[in-house]
């Protein structure tokens, strides 16, 4: 890390950051390293100092953090002061030069150039990410499959509403059921689209996922769970009895009679999945 670039990075004191300063830093670094932002990767940098401080507070004391999409590495650098080890997984090679410079300066940061959707997440790491919105659902499903213990992620505000939605609400769907089956979910705080540079088209929300010690269903039944929930919610407004009879050829349990699909609780759907699995076996 050479000259003024090093001084820029060293100036990232979490208690003294301002929005104006962060925008200037982003502009200087993208120019210095000749980085062109790619819309297809959903690249938006967090420039809200209050939001950054709240994220740091959430990660303070974490032993090992895996960050998906570190980008310029500004948050990576800041998080490295409150965590023992930070690993960044970045798909865009144009960020590699600056990330290597930051790694050189901070010996508890390492970076891997890889597609996060194909990268095996070690279970010993807590995940953090300002998630590119285009991979949100896929990456959350990946967390479920790979048994990620804890994830602090920024998602679209609408997606956050879906993750915590209750049965009977318009936001409630298969993603709600899948996540709530395996995780305790909490919305931490909402961020305006103006908290990012360049600003995305929608507001965002920081969400905390903490793996349940006893998920509602085993990983071995996950494939059946996904297939059944996908089928059910393709008929979300239909009567459960008709859907089960016509498409799964099973009879609805007495306690679910009269319900529509979007009114089913997570436990209701788990009972249906178990019934399907037992019929197959």
C-alpha positions as CSV (number, residue, x, y, z in Angstrom):
1,X,0.0,0.0,0.0
2,X,1.7,3.1,-1.2
3,X,1.7,6.8,-0.3
4,X,-1.7,8.5,-0.1
5,X,-3.6,5.2,-0.5
6,X,-2.2,3.9,2.8
7,X,-3.1,7.2,4.5
8,X,-6.7,6.9,3.1
9,X,-7.1,3.5,4.5
10,X,-5.5,4.4,7.9
11,X,-8.0,7.3,8.2
12,X,-10.9,4.8,8.5
13,X,-11.6,5.4,12.2
14,X,-15.1,4.1,12.8
15,X,-15.7,6.8,15.4
16,X,-14.7,9.7,13.1
17,X,-16.3,8.7,9.8
18,X,-18.6,11.0,7.9
19,X,-20.8,10.4,4.9
20,X,-18.9,13.0,2.9
21,X,-15.5,11.5,3.8
22,X,-16.7,8.0,2.8
23,X,-17.9,9.2,-0.6
24,X,-14.6,10.9,-1.2
25,X,-12.7,7.8,-0.2
26,X,-14.8,5.6,-2.5
27,X,-14.3,8.0,-5.4
28,X,-10.5,8.3,-4.8
29,X,-9.9,4.5,-4.5
30,X,-12.0,3.6,-7.6
31,X,-10.1,6.1,-9.6
32,X,-6.7,5.1,-8.2
33,X,-7.2,1.5,-8.9
34,X,-9.1,2.1,-12.2
35,X,-12.2,0.2,-10.9
36,X,-15.4,0.3,-13.0
37,X,-18.5,-0.6,-11.1
38,X,-20.5,-3.5,-12.7
39,X,-24.2,-3.2,-12.5
40,X,-24.6,-7.0,-12.9
41,X,-22.8,-7.5,-9.6
42,X,-25.0,-5.1,-7.7
43,X,-22.0,-3.1,-6.4
44,X,-23.1,-0.4,-3.9
45,X,-20.8,0.8,-1.1
46,X,-22.1,1.6,2.3
47,X,-21.4,5.2,3.1
48,X,-23.6,5.7,6.2
49,X,-21.3,6.1,9.2
50,X,-24.1,5.3,11.7
51,X,-24.9,2.1,9.9
52,X,-21.3,1.1,9.8
53,X,-20.9,1.6,13.5
54,X,-24.0,-0.5,14.2
55,X,-22.7,-3.3,12.0
56,X,-19.3,-3.2,13.8
57,X,-21.1,-3.4,17.1
58,X,-22.9,-6.6,15.9
59,X,-19.6,-8.2,14.8
60,X,-17.4,-7.0,17.7
61,X,-15.7,-9.9,19.3
62,X,-16.5,-12.4,16.6
63,X,-13.6,-14.9,16.3
64,X,-13.8,-15.5,12.5
65,X,-15.9,-13.6,9.9
66,X,-16.4,-14.5,6.3
67,X,-17.4,-11.5,4.3
68,X,-19.2,-12.0,1.0
69,X,-18.4,-9.3,-1.5
70,X,-15.8,-7.1,0.3
71,X,-15.5,-4.8,-2.8
72,X,-13.1,-2.0,-2.0
73,X,-12.4,-3.6,1.4
74,X,-13.3,-0.6,3.5
75,X,-15.7,-2.4,5.8
76,X,-13.4,-5.4,5.7
77,X,-10.6,-3.2,7.1
78,X,-12.9,-1.8,9.8
79,X,-14.2,-5.2,10.8
80,X,-10.7,-6.6,11.1
81,X,-10.2,-4.3,14.1
82,X,-13.0,-6.1,16.1
83,X,-12.6,-9.7,14.8
84,X,-9.6,-12.0,15.0
85,X,-9.8,-13.2,11.4
86,X,-11.7,-11.9,8.3
87,X,-11.9,-13.8,5.1
88,X,-13.3,-12.0,2.0
89,X,-14.9,-13.8,-0.9
90,X,-15.0,-11.5,-4.0
91,X,-16.1,-12.4,-7.5
92,X,-14.9,-9.3,-9.3
93,X,-11.1,-9.5,-10.0
94,X,-10.9,-5.7,-10.6
95,X,-11.0,-5.3,-6.8
96,X,-8.0,-7.7,-6.2
97,X,-5.3,-5.0,-6.3
98,X,-6.7,-2.9,-3.5
99,X,-7.8,-6.0,-1.5
100,X,-4.2,-7.3,-1.7
101,X,-2.9,-4.0,-0.5
102,X,-5.3,-4.1,2.5
103,X,-4.3,-7.7,3.2
104,X,-0.6,-6.6,3.2
105,X,-1.4,-3.9,5.8
106,X,-3.7,-6.0,8.0
107,X,-2.3,-9.5,8.7
108,X,-5.7,-10.8,9.9
109,X,-7.4,-10.3,6.5
110,X,-7.3,-12.8,3.6
111,X,-9.2,-12.6,0.3
112,X,-10.3,-15.3,-2.1
113,X,-11.4,-14.6,-5.6
114,X,-14.4,-16.8,-6.1
115,X,-18.2,-16.9,-6.7
116,X,-19.8,-17.0,-3.2
117,X,-22.5,-19.3,-4.5
118,X,-19.9,-21.9,-5.3
119,X,-17.6,-21.3,-2.3
120,X,-17.9,-23.8,0.6
121,X,-18.5,-21.7,3.7
122,X,-16.7,-23.1,6.8
123,X,-19.1,-23.7,9.6
124,X,-16.7,-22.1,12.1
125,X,-17.2,-18.7,10.5
126,X,-19.9,-16.1,11.0
127,X,-21.0,-14.7,7.6
128,X,-21.3,-10.9,7.0
129,X,-22.4,-9.3,3.7
130,X,-23.9,-6.3,2.1
131,X,-25.4,-8.9,-0.2
132,X,-25.7,-8.1,-3.9
133,X,-29.5,-8.1,-4.2
134,X,-29.4,-10.4,-7.3
135,X,-28.1,-13.4,-5.3
136,X,-30.0,-12.8,-2.1
137,X,-32.4,-15.8,-2.2
138,X,-29.8,-18.2,-3.6
139,X,-27.2,-17.3,-1.0
140,X,-29.8,-17.7,1.9
141,X,-30.7,-21.1,0.6
142,X,-27.0,-21.9,0.5
143,X,-26.8,-20.9,4.2
144,X,-29.5,-23.4,5.0
145,X,-27.9,-26.2,3.1
146,X,-24.4,-25.6,4.4
147,X,-25.6,-25.1,8.0
148,X,-24.1,-21.7,8.4
149,X,-24.4,-20.9,12.1
150,X,-24.9,-17.2,12.0
151,X,-25.2,-14.6,9.2
152,X,-25.5,-10.8,9.4
153,X,-26.7,-9.6,5.9
154,X,-28.0,-6.6,4.2
155,X,-30.9,-7.4,2.0
156,X,-33.6,-5.5,0.2
157,X,-36.2,-4.2,2.7
158,X,-38.9,-6.2,0.9
159,X,-36.9,-9.4,1.3
160,X,-36.3,-8.7,5.0
161,X,-40.1,-8.4,5.4
162,X,-40.5,-11.8,3.7
163,X,-37.9,-13.4,5.9
164,X,-39.8,-12.4,9.1
165,X,-43.3,-12.7,7.7
166,X,-46.1,-14.4,9.6
167,X,-48.6,-16.9,8.2
168,X,-51.6,-15.1,6.6
169,X,-49.6,-12.0,5.6
170,X,-49.0,-10.9,2.0
171,X,-45.2,-11.2,2.5
172,X,-45.4,-14.8,3.7
173,X,-44.0,-17.4,1.2
174,X,-41.7,-20.3,0.7
175,X,-38.6,-18.3,1.6
176,X,-40.2,-17.2,4.9
177,X,-41.0,-20.9,5.7
178,X,-37.5,-22.2,4.6
179,X,-35.6,-19.6,6.6
180,X,-37.8,-19.7,9.7
181,X,-37.6,-23.5,9.8
182,X,-33.8,-23.3,10.3
183,X,-33.1,-19.9,11.7
184,X,-34.2,-17.4,14.3
185,X,-34.6,-14.2,12.2
186,X,-34.4,-10.6,13.3
187,X,-34.5,-7.3,11.5
188,X,-31.7,-5.2,13.0
189,X,-32.3,-1.9,11.3
190,X,-33.5,-0.4,8.0
191,X,-31.1,1.6,5.8
192,X,-32.2,4.2,3.2
193,X,-31.0,3.6,-0.3
194,X,-29.1,6.9,0.2
195,X,-26.9,5.0,2.7
196,X,-25.1,3.5,-0.3
197,X,-23.0,4.9,-3.1
198,X,-24.1,4.7,-5.8
199,X,-27.6,4.4,-4.4
200,X,-29.6,1.3,-5.3
201,X,-33.3,1.6,-6.4
202,X,-34.7,0.3,-3.1
203,X,-34.1,0.7,0.6
204,X,-32.2,-2.1,2.5
205,X,-32.4,-3.8,5.9
206,X,-29.7,-5.5,8.0
207,X,-31.0,-8.9,9.1
208,X,-29.5,-11.3,11.6
209,X,-29.9,-15.1,11.1
210,X,-29.0,-17.4,14.0
211,X,-29.2,-21.1,13.4
212,X,-31.7,-23.0,15.6
213,X,-30.2,-25.6,17.8
214,X,-33.0,-27.9,16.7
215,X,-34.4,-27.0,13.2
216,X,-37.9,-27.9,12.4
217,X,-36.7,-30.5,9.9
218,X,-33.5,-32.4,9.2
219,X,-31.1,-31.5,6.4
220,X,-31.7,-35.0,5.0
221,X,-35.3,-34.0,4.3
222,X,-34.4,-30.6,2.9
223,X,-34.9,-31.6,-0.8
224,X,-38.4,-32.9,-0.1
225,X,-39.1,-29.8,2.0
226,X,-38.1,-27.4,-0.8
227,X,-40.1,-29.4,-3.4
228,X,-43.2,-29.4,-1.2
229,X,-43.0,-25.7,-0.3
230,X,-42.4,-24.8,-3.9
231,X,-45.5,-26.7,-4.9
232,X,-47.7,-25.4,-2.1
233,X,-46.8,-21.7,-2.6
234,X,-47.4,-21.9,-6.4
235,X,-51.0,-22.2,-5.2
236,X,-50.7,-19.9,-2.2
237,X,-54.4,-18.8,-2.3
238,X,-55.8,-22.2,-2.8
239,X,-57.5,-24.5,-0.3
240,X,-54.8,-26.8,1.2
241,X,-57.0,-29.9,1.0
242,X,-57.5,-29.5,-2.8
243,X,-53.8,-28.9,-3.4
244,X,-52.7,-31.9,-1.4
245,X,-55.3,-34.2,-3.0
246,X,-54.8,-33.0,-6.6
247,X,-51.1,-32.6,-6.7
248,X,-49.6,-34.8,-3.9
249,X,-52.3,-37.5,-3.8
250,X,-52.5,-37.3,0.0
251,X,-55.3,-36.5,2.4
252,X,-55.1,-33.3,4.5
253,X,-54.7,-33.8,8.3
254,X,-57.9,-32.8,10.2
255,X,-56.3,-29.8,11.9
256,X,-55.4,-28.2,8.5
257,X,-58.8,-28.5,6.9
258,X,-60.3,-25.3,5.7
259,X,-56.9,-23.5,5.6
260,X,-55.5,-21.8,2.5
261,X,-51.8,-22.3,1.7
262,X,-50.7,-18.9,2.8
263,X,-52.3,-19.5,6.2
264,X,-50.2,-22.6,7.0
265,X,-47.6,-22.1,9.8
266,X,-44.1,-23.5,9.5
267,X,-45.1,-26.4,11.8
268,X,-48.1,-27.1,9.5
269,X,-45.9,-27.3,6.4
270,X,-43.3,-29.4,8.3
271,X,-46.1,-31.9,9.1
272,X,-47.1,-32.0,5.4
273,X,-43.5,-32.6,4.3
274,X,-43.2,-35.5,6.9
275,X,-46.5,-36.9,5.6
276,X,-45.2,-36.8,2.0
277,X,-41.9,-38.4,2.9
278,X,-43.6,-41.2,4.8
279,X,-45.8,-41.9,1.8
280,X,-42.8,-42.1,-0.5
281,X,-41.0,-44.4,1.9
